[in-house]
Amino acid sequence: MSILFAIAVPVAGFCAEEPKTPETAAPPAAKVETKPATEAVDFNPSGTVMETMTGGGYTYARLEKDGKSVWVAYSALETRVGEKLFFRGCGEMRNFPSRTLKRTFDSIMFCGAPMMK
C-alpha cells in the first residue's frame, strides 16, 4: 500500500491546476444610445435634402421638413441638394462616429434605398 501512496502523491501534484491569470478583457464596445421613450422617433423620415456627403460606401444626407432636420445614411447613391426623399423602416443610432467622415452624428437614421417624392 505504501507503494501506491508513493506513486499517487506525485501524480496528483502534477495534475493539480495552476492558478489561472485573468485574461485580457476586450475593450468596451462603443456606446450607442437610443432616444428616451418620451421622444418620438420617426422611422420613416422624409424631407428635402439640405446637405449631402458620401464616404465609406454610404451617402449621408441631412433632410429638412417642417423646420426639423434629420440625418439619414443609405448605400452610396448620387444625391443632390434640393431633392425630396423619403424612407421606410429606418433604424436610429445616437452618437454615431463616422471614421470616414471624421465626425460624430448626434442622431442618424440608417435606411434602405430612398424613394423619390
PABADO-98993 format. One record per atom (N, C-alpha, C): x, y, z. Coordinates in pm, whole numbers, plus 50000, padded with zeros to 5 digits. Example, Ala and Ser with C-alpha at 12.3 -4.5 7.8 and 13.67 -1.06 7.14 Angstrom:
# PABADO-98993
513194943150780 512304955050780 513204967050780 512854977550708 513674989450714 512905000350787 
//
This chain:
# PABADO-98993
500814988250000 500005000050000 500865012550000 501985012250067 502865023950068 503415026649928 503495016649843 503965018649706 502915026749628 501635023349644 500585030749577 500565045349623 500735047249753 500725060849806 501905068849750 503055062249740 504255068849689 504085072849542 503305065349464 503075068549323 501955078949311 500895077749388 499725086349376 500015100849414 500805103249515 501055116949561 501765125249454 502865120249393 503505128549291 502595130649168 501805120649128 500915122049013 499825132249043 499255131749163 498215141249200 498775155449201 499975157249248 500595170449248 500865175349107 501185166649016 501455170248877 500185174448805 499055168048838 497785170748772 497055182848828 497485187748940 496785199049001 496875211148910 495775218448903 495715230248817 496515241648879 497205248848794 497915260648840 496925272148847 497195281848929 496285293348936 496215300148798 495005303548759 494805309948629 494935324948645 495555331148546 495655345748546 494465351048470 493945362548508 492805368148434 493235371548292 492375367948199 492665370948059 492425385748033 493105390647934 492935404647899 491525406747849 490855416147908 489465418947869 489445426847739 488465424147656 488305431647532 487875445847569 488295455547487 487855469247518 486345470347508 485745479147586 484285480247583 483805484947445 482675479747403 482105483647274 481685498247280 481685504447163 481265518447156 479825519447204 479565529347285 478225530947341 477335537647237 476275531047202 475305536547108 474005538247184 473515550447187 472315553447265 471105554447173 469955552047232 468705554447161 467965565347236 467025571647169 466275582447234 465395576847345 465215584647451 464295580247557 462895578147500 462125569747566 460785566447519 459885578647508 460215589347579 459375601247575 459535609047444 460645606847372 460865613647245 460465604347132 459565609147047 459105600946936 460155600746825 460435588946772 461375587346663 460565583646540 460795590946431 460115587946304 461005578246227 460575565746218 461355555646148 461125556145997 460355565845952 460075567945809 460375582645774 461635586745786 461955600845763 461745605045617 461425617845600 461265623445466 461605638245472 461885643845356 462155658145350 463015661845232 463415674445230 464245679845124 465705678745164 466555674245073 467985672945100 468595686845112 469175689745228 469805702645254 471335701745246 471855689745270 473295687545272 473525672745243 474585669545171 474875655645139 476365653245130 476805641345164 478205637245153 478265622245140 479325617245081 479475602845060 480805598445121 480795586745183 482015581145240 481795567345294 482775558645278 482695545245333 481565536845277 481185539445152 480115531645089 478715536445121 478605547745191 477295553145228 477155567545179 475925571545156 475585585545134 474925590345262 475355601745309 474795608045427 474065620445379 472805621945418 472035633645374 471285639445493 471295652645499 470515659545602 469215663945536 468115658445585 466795661945532 466155672245623 465365680945563 464625690745642 463155690245602 462305690645705 460855690545681 460195697345801 459315706745773 458575713845878 459505719945983 460635725345940 461575731846031 462435722446113 462295709446093 463105699646166 464035692746066 465225689146114 466145681946025 466555668646087 466895659346000 467325646046040 468395641345943 469405634645997 470435628645913 470025614345881 470215610445754 469965596645712 471215591545641 471425578545648 472545572045579 471985560145503 472455558345381 472005547145297 473115543845199 472995532345131 474035528145037 474335539344939 475625540944907 476075552044823 475205553444698 474695565544681 473825568744569 473945583644542 474075587344417 474175601644385 472915608744434 473125618544518 472025626044578 472365640844568 471405648844530 471635663244513 470815671444614 471405682644654 470705692044741 469455696544666 468335696944738 467055701144680 466145689444645 466705677244634 465855665644605 464965662744725 463795657444698 462875653344805 462935638144812 463265633244931 463415618844953 462535614345068 462155601545064 461525595745182 461955581345195 461905576345318 462415563145354 461385555745437 461505542745441 460625534245523 461485524645606 461105522945731 461715512845817 463175515045852 463545527145885 464925530245922 465185526946069 466435526146104 466835523946243 467725535346289 467485540246409 468245551646460 469465547246539 470535554946524 471725553546609 472065567446661 472395568146790 472765581046851 474255580946877 474855592646871 476295594246893 477095584946803 476735584646675 477375575646579 478655582046524 479825575746549 481085581146496 481355575646355 481515584546259 481895580546123 483395583246109 484175572546105 485625574246091 485965579945953 485205575745852 485465580445716 485255595445705 484175600445763 483865614745754 484515622845867 485105615745963 485765622046078 484825631446154 483645626046184 482685633646264 481755624046334 481085629046436 480105621046509 478745627346489 477775619046453 476395623646435 475665621746567 475025632346616 474255631146740 473165620646725 472525620746608 471475611046576 471485609146425 471385596646382 471355593846238 470475581546216 469735581646107 468865570546072 469525562445961 469715549445981 470255540745877 469075534445805 469075536445673 467905533045592 468295524845469 467285519245407 467465512945276 467475523845171 467355520145045 467375529844936 466235539844951 466505552444918 465455562644929 464445561444815 463275566744842 462245567844739 462125582644708 461945585944583 461845600044544 460405604644558 460225617044598 458885622844608 458585630344481 
//
